[in-house]
Amino acid sequence: MKSAIVLGAGMIGVATALHLQQRGWSIVLLDRKEPGRETSYVNAGIIQSEAVRPYEMSHDWREIANIALGRCNKVRYHLAALPRHLGPLLGYWWHSFPVRHARASEAYAQIIGCAAREHEVFIRQSNARHLIRRDGFRFLYRQQSAFEEAVAAAESLRQAYGVKFSPMSPSDLKKAEPALADAGVGALHWLEPWAALDPGALVSAYADLFMRLGGRIVRGDAQSLAKTGSGWSVIADDGRMEAEAAVVALGPWSPDLLKRFGYWFPMVRKRGYYRHYAGGSRLDVPLCDPANGYVLAPMAKGARITTGAELAAPGAKPDFSQLAHAEQAAGKLIMLGRPLEPEPGYGTRPCMPDMLPVVGAAPRHRGLWLHFGHGHQGFTLGPATGRVIAELMNNEVSMTNPLPYRPERYCI
Ligand SMILES: Cc1cc2nc3c(=O)[nH]c(=O)nc-3n(C[C@H](O)[C@H](O)[C@H](O)COP(=O)(O)OP(=O)(O)OC[C@H]3O[C@@H](n4cnc5c(N)ncnc54)[C@H](O)[C@@H]3O)c2cc1C
């Protein structure tokens, strides 16, 4: 029986473990925490079938000036942290030019197109239907020009990829979401996305399925990964484990581990904050307020706000100003209620400069596999790219062309 140690029990690691297990592999899943307690917990929980084009960096000088002047809540930065981000950001800028972005989108649309279907299999097998709503995801617009631009962009996605959406007038939106005090100038309803009512619980449900089918989850430090004569080993809390293969699925922490093996992966680490609110009014489906850079999602615990991107140094003290701005704007839309956590939490989107995840074999280490860098859509993509890496490891023909994701594009 083939064996592997999967490092990291976020959405990406758990999905990898399940796909390998279903191909007859013996798998140990290692994390320093319970499954799904980091980035895969913190997010807006949307399985984003509409995100067929990865989020590029804006080349619009007005928007860049607004970010530079701290006037944009969608993206914030700390001057002292910028030198650390500069190289990956320049790469991101380069890959955001239309020709390169279009190339990335070709691959992205294919893998995003598989995402809900792959989740569905795990949702069914893990009896997690109660955690999923299938009513889409809305964007609220406050300016007519922004609304018209969004509808035109959505129409071009519909024509290119068949993505389904419906424009809504303010009265349509008020009817659908009576709790809203302000319906702006209109909304765009993406009809196909699904929403998890508790993203961490969905990862836990998948992890429970993995254990029920005989998988092992252990606590330990992935930094203990070492090459052995014929494979790989780690030191878990309950002893040393060995397997013929190891998969690095440590989300934003992946490049740190890989430096030890001589691989230098550039990553744009975009921090995002979250907080829950209870006792207020409730939305029916998640709502993005792009002018204020946040998503307000109805979750099992209450309403959850998640913020846009903050470029902070790794380990930097949290700066809650982005969330405070979002909280204020959301408080004008609905009765938010009281915050549940004494302090907001945060996580880090692991974004690769070319906006595509890394999925494939480490170029210079036999049996070492890489699966990280899913950026803004890792919660969506875990089961789909998890299948791709399992197919590669198992020498199967992959359900989608794996070449755009190969690690060699960053390191040889
Ligand atoms: C605010 C916000 C909103 C988002 N909204 C969405 C959304 O709506 N839809 C969507 O698709 N995506 C969304 N994302 C992105 C998505 O959450 C991530 O892409 C995804 O969770 C990444 O999963 P992962 O498994 O790679 O990382 P993680 O979930 O972070 O998992 C990595 C695991 O590695 C473990 N680990 C790290 N270092 C070590 C070590 N040394 N030893 C042992 N274990 C270790 C961690 O404990 C963790 O469990 C959002 C992200 C943020 C921040």
The ligand as an SDF file (V2000), in Angstrom:
LIG
                    3D

 53 58  0  0  0  0  0  0  0  0999 V2000
  -10.7950   36.9580    5.1670 C   0  0  0  0  0  0  0  0  0  0  0  0
  -10.7300   35.8110    4.1700 C   0  0  0  0  0  0  0  0  0  0  0  0
  -11.8580   35.4850    3.4180 C   0  0  0  0  0  0  0  0  0  0  0  0
  -11.8170   34.4290    2.5050 C   0  0  0  0  0  0  0  0  0  0  0  0
  -12.9550   34.0660    1.8470 N   0  0  0  0  0  0  0  0  0  0  0  0
  -12.9370   32.9790    1.0170 C   0  0  0  0  0  0  0  0  0  0  0  0
  -14.1370   32.5280    0.3880 C   0  0  0  0  0  0  0  0  0  0  0  0
  -15.2350   33.0350    0.6280 O   0  0  0  0  0  0  0  0  0  0  0  0
  -14.0480   31.4670   -0.4710 N   0  0  0  0  0  0  0  0  0  0  0  0
  -12.8630   30.8480   -0.7340 C   0  0  0  0  0  0  0  0  0  0  0  0
  -12.8350   29.9310   -1.5490 O   0  0  0  0  0  0  0  0  0  0  0  0
  -11.7160   31.2150   -0.1060 N   0  0  0  0  0  0  0  0  0  0  0  0
  -11.7210   32.2580    0.7590 C   0  0  0  0  0  0  0  0  0  0  0  0
  -10.5780   32.6610    1.3830 N   0  0  0  0  0  0  0  0  0  0  0  0
   -9.3180   31.9650    1.0780 C   0  0  0  0  0  0  0  0  0  0  0  0
   -9.2330   30.6020    1.7880 C   0  0  0  0  0  0  0  0  0  0  0  0
   -9.6520   30.7350    3.1220 O   0  0  0  0  0  0  0  0  0  0  0  0
   -7.8020   30.0550    1.7300 C   0  0  0  0  0  0  0  0  0  0  0  0
   -7.3290   30.0690    0.4040 O   0  0  0  0  0  0  0  0  0  0  0  0
   -7.7740   28.6160    2.2260 C   0  0  0  0  0  0  0  0  0  0  0  0
   -8.3900   28.5100    3.4800 O   0  0  0  0  0  0  0  0  0  0  0  0
   -6.3490   28.1080    2.3180 C   0  0  0  0  0  0  0  0  0  0  0  0
   -6.4150   26.7960    2.8340 O   0  0  0  0  0  0  0  0  0  0  0  0
   -5.1230   26.0160    3.2350 P   0  0  0  0  0  0  0  0  0  0  0  0
   -5.5520   24.6600    3.6510 O   0  0  0  0  0  0  0  0  0  0  0  0
   -4.0990   26.1620    2.1710 O   0  0  0  0  0  0  0  0  0  0  0  0
   -4.5450   26.8540    4.4910 O   0  0  0  0  0  0  0  0  0  0  0  0
   -4.9440   26.7600    6.0320 P   0  0  0  0  0  0  0  0  0  0  0  0
   -6.3910   26.5950    6.2060 O   0  0  0  0  0  0  0  0  0  0  0  0
   -4.2880   27.9050    6.7200 O   0  0  0  0  0  0  0  0  0  0  0  0
   -4.2760   25.4200    6.4820 O   0  0  0  0  0  0  0  0  0  0  0  0
   -2.8810   25.3140    6.7140 C   0  0  0  0  0  0  0  0  0  0  0  0
   -2.6970   24.4260    7.9350 C   0  0  0  0  0  0  0  0  0  0  0  0
   -1.2950   24.2550    8.1670 O   0  0  0  0  0  0  0  0  0  0  0  0
   -1.0870   24.2060    9.5620 C   0  0  0  0  0  0  0  0  0  0  0  0
    0.3070   24.5200    9.8530 N   0  0  0  0  0  0  0  0  0  0  0  0
    1.0060   25.6270    9.4940 C   0  0  0  0  0  0  0  0  0  0  0  0
    2.2780   25.5190    9.9100 N   0  0  0  0  0  0  0  0  0  0  0  0
    2.3880   24.3260   10.5470 C   0  0  0  0  0  0  0  0  0  0  0  0
    3.4520   23.6390   11.1920 C   0  0  0  0  0  0  0  0  0  0  0  0
    4.6820   24.1530   11.2670 N   0  0  0  0  0  0  0  0  0  0  0  0
    3.2010   22.4410   11.7170 N   0  0  0  0  0  0  0  0  0  0  0  0
    1.9700   21.8670   11.6500 C   0  0  0  0  0  0  0  0  0  0  0  0
    0.9210   22.4700   11.0590 N   0  0  0  0  0  0  0  0  0  0  0  0
    1.1290   23.6740   10.5160 C   0  0  0  0  0  0  0  0  0  0  0  0
   -2.0620   25.2340   10.1220 C   0  0  0  0  0  0  0  0  0  0  0  0
   -2.3330   24.9730   11.4970 O   0  0  0  0  0  0  0  0  0  0  0  0
   -3.2730   25.0590    9.2100 C   0  0  0  0  0  0  0  0  0  0  0  0
   -4.2260   24.1730    9.7630 O   0  0  0  0  0  0  0  0  0  0  0  0
  -10.5950   33.7150    2.3170 C   0  0  0  0  0  0  0  0  0  0  0  0
   -9.4800   34.0270    3.0910 C   0  0  0  0  0  0  0  0  0  0  0  0
   -9.5370   35.0530    4.0280 C   0  0  0  0  0  0  0  0  0  0  0  0
   -8.3340   35.3510    4.8640 C   0  0  0  0  0  0  0  0  0  0  0  0
  1  2  1  0
  2  3  1  0
  2 52  2  0
  3  4  2  0
  4  5  1  0
  4 50  1  0
  5  6  2  0
  6  7  1  0
  6 13  1  0
  7  8  2  0
  7  9  1  0
  9 10  1  0
 10 11  2  0
 10 12  1  0
 12 13  2  0
 13 14  1  0
 14 15  1  0
 14 50  1  0
 15 16  1  0
 16 17  1  0
 16 18  1  0
 18 19  1  0
 18 20  1  0
 20 21  1  0
 20 22  1  0
 22 23  1  0
 23 24  1  0
 24 25  2  0
 24 26  1  0
 24 27  1  0
 27 28  1  0
 28 29  2  0
 28 30  1  0
 28 31  1  0
 31 32  1  0
 32 33  1  0
 33 34  1  0
 33 48  1  0
 34 35  1  0
 35 36  1  0
 35 46  1  0
 36 37  1  0
 36 45  1  0
 37 38  2  0
 38 39  1  0
 39 40  1  0
 39 45  2  0
 40 41  1  0
 40 42  2  0
 42 43  1  0
 43 44  2  0
 44 45  1  0
 46 47  1  0
 46 48  1  0
 48 49  1  0
 50 51  2  0
 51 52  1  0
 52 53  1  0
M  END
$$$$
